[in-house]
Amino acid sequence: MNDLVKNLVVWLVLAAILMSVFNSFTPKEVENEIIYSEFVTDVQNERVSSVAISGLIIEGVRLDGSTFKTVRPNVQDPGLMDDLLNHNVKVVGKEPETPSLLSQLLVAAFPILLILAIFVFFMRQMQGGAGGKGGPMSFGKSKAKLLNSDQISTTFADVAGVDEAKEDVSELVDFLSDPTRFQRLGGRIPKGVLMVGPPGTGKTLLAKAIAGEAKVPFFSISGSDFVEMFVGVGAARVRDMFEQAKKQAPCIIFIDEIDAVGRHRGGGYGGGNDEREQTLNQLLVEMDGFEGNEGVIVIAATNRPDVLDKALLRPGRFDRQVYVSLPDIRGREQILKVHARKVPIDEKVELSVIARGTPGFSGADLANLINEAALFSARGNRRVVGMEEFEQARDKIMMGAERRSMVMSDKEKSNTAYHEAGHAIIGKLVPEHDPVHKVTIIPRGRALGVTQYLPEEDRYSMSRRQLFSQLCSLFGGRLAEELIGGLDGVTTGASNDIERATQMARNMVTKWGLSETMGPVLYGEDESQNPGGGNAHYSEDTSRQIDREVRTILDDAYSQAKKLLEDNRDILEAMKDALMEFETIDADQVEDLMLRRKVRPPKHWDDNDSDTGAGKPSAEASDEASSEPVKEPAKEGPIGGPVEEV
């Protein structure tokens, strides 16, 4: 608000000055102005006492004392002076008026002043204010935001799921708190720490927690803030940032997304003179220009360490790399506990169950899960967040929002029910497959239905048997359609299943060495664009062998899945009927169907709430999975088929 008032005052003063200048040049109306012929008549009739002539302007006084003014026509009138002198008129000449020097300067400088005002205005808009940081004349000033030690409330208690990373950086806290403890023994603390990890894992939060634990100032800046449209500005900002940091030592400089400025040099077209490379060069020089005992520690974060320049990663600059990985099941539970502090949670909520059901979620994903669950609870006018809301939030994040309003014919819905039932049945029958969590024919996102599997534990590698089981379950949907409607009844809904199965089988042959025929050999990608065009990694004959082996694996999985479905066609029909009635069935209902028992209704089911026979799904199952006949895997959870290949 203060900046707004200042801007208004400046512009009002400028407007007042301009108005005064313009008013000084505005001609003023003069009273008693007469026409020239009347003036000549008065002179000839001897009514004029005296006149003062200034160019074409004639001012005079009559005998009765009244004054007048007239303008002489711009024509020659040689008889005027004779008339004046013959009729005893006193004639006085006036020097022509000239504007003052100040007025001339203002008029001449007005265009320049206007251009300067416009330039300053736009610079203020671009740089975010005037004077000091971000002003129009502060291109070379650092744009790093400084947080003093009393402004940082984040501690290690707020960072969960990255225990190893916290151990790696804990000595930084000890050094910043008591530098002399290390200096007495001649030890040097690392100048730079590079935090590497997928997005949302807590790299920025961990860096801030270090400053919060050590109670030291914290400079924060993004890698893109160094680079400007003017060459040399980024390097100047790097110099200024390190100068400020040395004055605040001991402190932390945190550079987020350093890959924006730290990429490999030589890729540009400026011959090493482009802005980004100059900025990186200056950063390298500055990190060599101070000693560790100065108490300045540079922490950088990126999820693209592969693109960073090698000179940036050498010892003496970024001495240590800390990998902040995706949390495991224990880490996810800890993260959920941290975020759950801000939300009223029902006593019946088991965070460990939620953690098990969110494989592959990052810390940011889990925070979003808590928020979505709270929003679901608020929309339901509940005071606390229960398991039902968490279930709904997880399904929404993994599979997208429900589309209950989508109009589907009974035939389309029935075909989708067969498709998803085929996935679920094969997933239950094949060995070492993830358990079926839910099956739904409620459209969600791009999908018309989904078969959702949830692993019982985190998986870091997969066996050939597990991959083969996934291939079988991927073909389950297409096989169910073929079994019911014949080959002519198969729809395009299995396109994504086929794509995933083909890629998985090809990886088994070319990447993972899981083919007996081709052996444990790595074959590169087929880069040929035309048949018979050859490949840099293998011969044309090898390419044919790979294609034959991929086809063999897919055919074996297809035939095995087909036999399983044919042997359990009664379960297929029963699951289709259950899906048509309930729309969504959970693991307990799937188990009833596999044991050929009567299907129990979903939790909180009420037949009176439905007029169509589709019923009302349980609150727990109402926001369930979905998968079209084209199923899209979301996140790392398996949607519409087996878990995505690893």
PATOR-549798 format. One record per residue (C-alpha): residue in one letter; x, y, z. Coordinates in steps of 0.001 Angstrom, whole numbers, padded with zeros to 6 digits, always signed. Layout:
<rs>
AXYZ;...
</rs>
This chain:
<rs>
M+000000+000000+000000;N+002871+002374+000756;D+004342+001801-002697;L+000993+002616-004254;V+000748+005888-002328;K+004290+006830-003342;N+003539+006160-006982;L+000362+008246-006843;V+002194+011194-005234;V+004959+011088-007849;W+002524+011042-010730;L+000351+013817-009205;V+003383+016086-008780;L+004450+015398-012342;A+000947+016180-013625;A+000864+019477-011666;I+004187+020578-013161;L+003046+019765-016672;M-000232+021632-016195;S+001564+024715-014932;V+003886+024680-017931;F+001020+024371-020380;N-000975+027090-018641;S+001922+029520-018954;F+001674+029256-022705;T-002103+029525-022894;P-003123+032976-024243;K-005148+035029-021818;E-008235+036883-022899;V-007880+040698-022677;E-010786+042963-021857;N-011737+046003-024026;E-010361+044475-027202;I-011572+046427-030294;I-011279+045903-033998;Y-008585+047725-035976;S-011011+049886-038023;E-012581+051202-034839;F-009105+052036-033536;V-008318+054056-036706;T-011615+055898-036385;D-010850+056819-032772;V-007425+058123-033798;Q-008852+060249-036570;N-011501+061599-034214;E-008735+062460-031694;R-010094+060216-028928;V-006777+058396-028332;S-004196+059773-025933;S-001334+057304-026315;V-000549+053898-027821;A+002108+051228-027251;I+002973+049172-030325;S+004534+045715-030041;G+004598+043998-033426;L+000975+043535-034511;I-000387+044237-031026;I-001449+047800-030271;E-002437+048799-026740;G-003591+052332-025937;V-005297+054766-023630;R-008170+057046-024639;L-008600+060623-023550;D-011270+059545-021068;G-008737+057190-019422;S-010157+053907-020704;T-007783+051319-022134;F-008104+049220-025242;K-006273+046652-027282;T-006333+045797-030955;V-004463+043646-033430;R-003147+045248-036598;P-003804+043250-039755;N-000743+041674-041205;V-000643+044067-044150;Q+001374+047191-044844;D-000195+050371-043392;P+002266+053233-044020;G-000314+055880-043134;L-000795+054668-039542;M+002158+056526-038058;D+001170+059703-039938;D-002349+059501-038505;L-000999+058978-034998;L+001434+061840-035135;N-000962+064233-036927;H-003599+063693-034238;N-001244+064217-031315;V-001121+060586-030200;K+001808+059673-028030;V+003509+056603-029586;V+005552+054174-027493;G+007370+051100-028880;K+007637+047817-026902;E+010331+045188-027092;P+008894+041848-028308;E+008299+039420-025444;T+010457+036313-025403;P+009838+033247-023215;S+012123+032770-020257;L+015073+030441-020385;L+013403+028052-017933;S+010286+027850-020064;Q+012357+027151-023157;L+014242+024388-021357;L+011038+022800-020094;V+009468+022842-023522;A+012579+021424-025179;A+013125+018764-022541;F+009506+017661-022262;P+009737+014828-024870;I+012912+013521-023252;L+011366+013650-019777;L+008296+011819-021072;I+010421+009034-022600;L+012434+008695-019378;A+009242+008490-017319;I+007882+005730-019547;F+011201+003850-019376;V+011307+004047-015575;F+007690+002923-015369;F+008313-000172-017450;M+011516-000970-015605;R+009624-000824-012328;Q+007082-003240-013717;M+009741-005629-014944;Q+011934-005514-011898;G+009292-005369-009204;G+009702-001940-007673;A+012111+000960-007428;G+015285+001407-005532;G+017174-001183-003590;K+016399-004757-004528;G+014606-005187-007760;G+014819-001576-008843;P+015329-000497-012416;M+018994+000203-011781;S+019711-002960-009812;F+020205-005522-012571;G+023409-006743-011037;K+022004-007074-007532;S+021223-010489-006130;K+017575-011536-006188;A+018080-014074-003409;K+015521-013864-000614;L+017049-013639+002837;L+015348-015326+005765;N+016874-014502+009127;S+017316-017171+011742;D+014225-016032+013660;Q+012082-016223+010490;I+012690-019946+009908;S+010479-022271+011915;T+011134-025431+009897;T+013101-028149+011684;F+013996-031785+011085;A+010772-032740+012854;D+008866-031300+009885;V+010814-033446+007418;A+009832-037105+007361;G+010527-040075+005148;V+014119-039110+004319;D+016020-040402+007335;E+019200-041204+005389;A+019282-037757+003829;K+018834-036130+007241;E+021764-038144+008569;D+023924-036998+005668;V+023266-033324+006355;S+023166-033468+010144;E+026876-032610+010386;L+026166-029411+008452;V+023957-028376+011332;D+026725-029187+013808;F+029242-027160+011814;L+027009-024128+011433;S+026119-024209+015114;D+029746-024525+016281;P+032309-024071+013450;T+035288-024086+015824;R+034541-027700+016769;F+035694-028799+013320;Q+038290-026122+012719;R+040334-027133+015774;L+040992-030485+014139;G+041712-028973+010736;G+038512-030307+009248;R+036711-028603+006394;I+033007-028814+006021;P+031778-029371+002471;K+031336-026111+000592;G+028476-027405-001459;V+025803-030064-001080;L+023798-031201-004097;M+020396-032652-003317;V+019132-034970-006012;G+015776-036665-006192;P+012401-036842-007906;P+010040-033864-007662;G+008117-033502-004423;T+010452-035522-002207;G+011301-032624+000126;K+014651-031273-001090;T+013740-027633-000531;L+012128-028433+002804;L+015224-030312+003963;A+017516-027385+003075;K+015302-024983+005011;A+015225-027423+007932;I+019045-027335+008070;A+018943-023559+008465;G+016147-023868+011013;E+018069-026388+013084;A+021318-024411+012968;K+019594-021015+013504;V+021487-019339+010660;P+020379-016993+007846;F+019000-018660+004743;F+019429-017265+001226;S+016996-018782-001240;I+017077-018301-005007;S+016011-020160-008110;G+018463-021029-010857;S+016374-019112-013361;D+016660-015891-011291;F+020288-015519-012310;V+019637-015390-016014;E+018374-012104-017453;M+017868-010669-020890;F+021059-008644-020549;V+024390-010428-020919;G+026516-010275-017794;V+023667-009652-015371;G+023617-013247-014115;A+027337-013218-013335;A+026957-009925-011477;R+024121-011351-009426;V+026213-014378-008498;R+029013-012094-007261;D+026607-009946-005283;M+024919-012967-003717;F+028184-014398-002423;E+029277-010995-001111;Q+026053-010707+000860;A+026406-014268+002115;K+029920-013626+003425;K+028593-010673+005419;Q+025906-012930+006965;A+028229-015909+007639;P+027665-018499+008913;C+024732-018952+006546;I+023235-021152+003849;I+022780-020341+000171;F+020069-022488-001359;I+019835-022625-005165;D+016688-024411-006282;E+016531-026001-009742;I+020207-025419-010379;D+019944-027258-013684;A+018479-024027-015131;V+021918-022441-014950;G+024271-025390-014391;R+023754-027320-017627;H+026623-028605-019729;R+028529-025799-021382;G+029033-025728-025099;G+025448-026447-026034;G+024610-022857-026893;Y+025358-020948-030056;G+027063-018019-028402;G+030550-019500-028433;G+030670-019523-024658;N+029504-015946-024408;D+025813-016522-023854;E+024265-015458-020597;R+023787-018897-019042;E+027350-020009-019573;Q+028749-016768-018193;T+026600-017190-015108;L+027791-020769-014612;N+031431-019717-015033;Q+031016-017060-012371;L+029332-019565-010051;L+032267-021939-010444;V+034743-019151-009712;E+032826-017945-006641;M+032615-021444-005176;D+036377-021691-005505;G+036858-018212-004123;F+035974-018830-000503;E+037155-021266+002107;G+034965-023602+004077;N+035865-021934+007325;E+034083-018793+006177;G+030845-020491+007145;V+029047-020241+003802;I+027480-023497+002615;V+025864-023753-000801;I+022982-026218-001079;A+021568-026884-004531;A+018591-028995-005547;T+017750-030614-008860;N+015918-033586-010307;R+018149-033607-013389;P+021693-034334-012200;D+022514-035868-015578;V+022496-032476-017326;L+024791-030683-014853;D+028251-029618-015947;K+031046-031877-014686;A+033036-028923-013395;L+030172-028149-011037;L+030278-031601-009452;R+033970-031898-008773;P+035274-032003-005180;G+035804-028532-003810;R+032553-027240-005205;F+029754-029656-004614;D+031620-032107-002455;R+028642-034166-001454;Q+025571-035480-003208;V+022547-036355-001111;Y+019914-038482-002830;V+016419-037758-001564;S+014434-040750-002788;L+010739-041523-002836;P+009622-042631+000622;D+009020-046282+001412;I+005997-047510+003354;R+007483-046425+006703;G+008470-043035+005293;R+005022-042493+003820;E+003458-043181+007196;Q+005772-040644+008846;I+004964-038046+006192;L+001247-038631+006657;K+001642-038112+010412;V+003393-034774+009804;H+000699-033463+007463;A-002127-034941+009538;R-001285-032522+012375;K-003034-029739+010456;V-006232-031736+009851;P-008748-033184+012351;I-008424-036914+011757;D-010960-039514+012856;E-009693-041918+015516;K-010513-044862+013260;V-008159-043674+010549;E-005129-045953+010200;L-002319-044055+008533;S-000350-047269+008092;V-003126-048649+005864;I-003132-045450+003824;A+000654-045623+003520;R+000425-049199+002202;G-002159-048158-000359;T-000091-045300-001789;P+002966-046929-003401;G+005151-044540-005357;F+003672-041424-003763;S+006074-038568-003020;G+005833-036264-000040;A+004010-033686-002162;D+001549-036345-003339;L+000808-037336+000254;A+000279-033714+001251;N-002143-033396-001647;L-003858-036589-000480;I-004461-035115+002981;N-005784-031914+001449;E-008132-033702-000954;A-009473-035848+001887;A-010142-032720+003951;L-011983-031165+000986;F-014129-034283+000594;S-014939-034149+004298;A-015828-030449+004101;R-018160-031060+001164;G-019861-033765+003211;N-020307-031370+006188;R-018258-033630+008435;R-016203-032420+011358;V-013384-034938+010979;V-011681-036697+008098;G-012360-040434+008008;M-011094-043414+006038;E-013851-043018+003469;E-012569-039554+002536;F-008998-040826+002300;E-010183-043625+000025;Q-011993-041151-002186;A-009028-038774-002265;R-006592-041536-003192;D-008785-042750-006023;K-009186-039209-007328;I-005426-038599-007326;M-004554-041944-008896;M-007348-042158-011419;G-008975-038775-011842;A-012395-037472-010907;E-015558-039471-011367;R-017838-038817-014342;R-021153-040138-013063;S-023072-037853-015391;M-021614-039543-018466;V-024344-041191-020533;M-023583-044841-021333;S-025822-047378-023003;D-026530-050663-021261;K-024589-052468-023963;E-021516-050260-023447;K-021793-050623-019682;S-022174-054401-019959;N-019140-054647-022238;T-017105-052573-019793;A-018226-054841-016942;Y-017041-057943-018839;H-013759-056189-019668;E-012966-055246-016086;A-014163-058599-014746;G-011701-060306-017090;H-008829-058244-015664;A-009850-058972-012081;I-010346-062727-012539;I-006999-063244-014264;G-005298-061098-011643;K-006728-063342-008913;L-005779-066621-010605;V-002231-066032-011850;P+000664-066535-009392;E+002510-063719-007607;H+000138-061009-008804;D-000830-057910-006845;P-004136-058330-004989;V-007254-056878-006548;H-008358-053813-004622;K-011368-052564-006539;V-013220-053066-009757;T-015484-050352-011099;I-017392-049411-014229;I-017896-045800-013141;P-016254-043547-015746;R-013321-041678-014307;G-011054-039419-016303;R-010537-040865-019765;A-011500-044334-018643;L-014857-046109-018704;G-013863-048489-015920;V-010876-049620-013894;T-009511-052691-012263;Q-007257-051495-009508;Y-004528-053584-007930;L-002599-052597-004832;P+000658-054306-003873;E+000920-055620-000349;E+004412-054181+000018;D+006829-051910-001816;R+008451-053637-004746;Y+011873-052693-006074;S+012351-055484-008606;M+010173-057984-010407;S+010712-061615-011368;R+009932-063187-014717;R+006953-064967-013143;Q+005503-061678-011885;L+005951-060011-015267;F+004331-062959-017043;S+001381-062781-014639;Q+000984-059105-015442;L+000951-059919-019149;C-001834-062411-018535;S-003931-059931-016554;L-003430-057256-019220;F-004990-059556-021807;G-007866-060458-019460;G-010098-057609-020604;R-009747-058316-024315;L-010202-062044-023772;A-013409-061470-021816;E-014815-059438-024697;E-013746-062141-027169;L-015232-064913-025018;I-018620-063203-024797;G-019028-061576-028191;G-016603-063508-030353;L-013721-061991-032272;D-016101-059565-033986;G-017260-058319-030573;V-013814-057180-029394;T-013701-053393-028963;T-010933-050832-029148;G-010921-050606-025368;A-007954-052939-025052;S-005582-050750-027071;N-003739-049469-024036;D-003562-052981-022564;I-001992-054273-025768;E+000454-051373-025892;R+001616-051967-022329;A+001850-055728-022797;T+003880-055390-025997;Q+006314-052938-024429;M+006705-055119-021357;A+007406-058215-023452;R+009925-056326-025588;N+011705-055076-022458;M+011848-058642-021160;V+013705-059649-024332;T+015885-056611-025077;K+016488-054928-021735;W+016021-057318-018834;G+017508-060503-020336;L+014497-062646-019400;S+014345-064583-022679;E+015994-067987-022868;T+016372-067730-026630;M+017997-064273-026778;G+019889-064660-023509;P+021102-062011-021032;V+022077-059485-023689;L+021163-055829-023874;Y+019737-054891-027231;G+019338-051217-028015;E+016182-049580-029269;D+015151-050185-032851;E+016004-046871-034446;S+015260-047828-038023;Q+012418-045923-039594;N+011901-048241-042547;P+011747-052027-042783;G+015122-053527-043504;G+016865-050287-042778;G+019201-051885-040312;N+020029-050897-036762;A+023130-049591-035075;H+022750-051993-032159;Y+021949-055276-033839;S+021562-056884-037210;E+018429-057383-039262;D+018444-061098-038436;T+018656-060339-034715;S+015721-057938-035094;R+013633-060765-036574;Q+014599-063058-033703;I+013594-060381-031169;D+010211-059933-032863;R+009633-063701-032866;E+010532-064019-029188;V+008291-061082-028215;R+005448-062655-030139;T+006080-066010-028454;I+005920-064485-024958;L+002710-062614-025774;D+001093-065683-027339;D+001948-067824-024298;A+000440-065228-021932;Y-002617-064867-024160;S-003261-068605-024337;Q-002807-069110-020596;A-005158-066231-019768;K-007713-067552-022263;K-007718-070998-020655;L-008191-069485-017195;L-011158-067430-018345;E-012781-070353-020170;D-012484-072492-017036;N-014096-069777-014918;R-016730-068393-017243;D-019377-068689-014524;I-017341-066327-012324;L-017048-063939-015264;E-020819-063823-015662;A-021372-063439-011919;M-018836-060588-011642;K-020407-058848-014615;D-023818-059030-012931;A-022353-057705-009671;L-020732-054789-011476;M-023967-053968-013275;E-025776-053942-009934;F-023263-052236-007647;E-021049-050421-010221;T-018086-050825-007859;I-017011-053922-005968;D-014154-054173-003481;A-011723-056909-002532;D-014197-058707-000209;Q-016832-058931-002921;V-014276-060129-005458;E-013274-062838-002992;D-016928-063908-002648;L-017197-064196-006422;M-013992-066205-006755;L-015286-068657-004116;R-018632-068813-005982;R-020521-067479-002970;K-023349-064994-002891;V-021934-061514-003219;R-022244-059365-000126;P-023419-055792-000771;P-020895-052961-000451;K-020555-051178+002842;H-023330-048635+003522;W-025339-049996+000613;D-028980-048975+000454;D-031210-050448-002238;N-033813-047767-001671;D-031437-045159-002997;S-031476-046573-006479;D-034197-046748-009078;T-032246-048351-011860;G-030902-051425-010248;A-027411-049987-010353;G-027770-049147-006712;K-025759-046666-004744;P-022139-047528-004146;S-020771-047374-000680;A-019143-044228+000478;E-015938-046146+000510;A-016360-047403-002996;S-018141-044455-004513;D-014986-042734-005664;E-013329-045707-007009;A-011109-046521-009787;S-011955-046366-013411;S-010536-047524-016607;E-011815-047348-019988;P-011623-050085-022118;V-008547-047999-022685;K-006860-047928-019343;E-004293-045371-018391;P-001864-046143-015587;A-001628-043265-013162;K+001228-042548-010846;E+002882-045758-009898;G-000271-047522-008945;P-001681-050075-011324;I-004827-048883-012975;G-006840-050937-015371;G-004338-053715-015283;P-001294-055019-013506;V+001107-052663-011896;E+003202-050724-014358;E+006426-052427-015328;V+009506-051515-013381;
</rs>
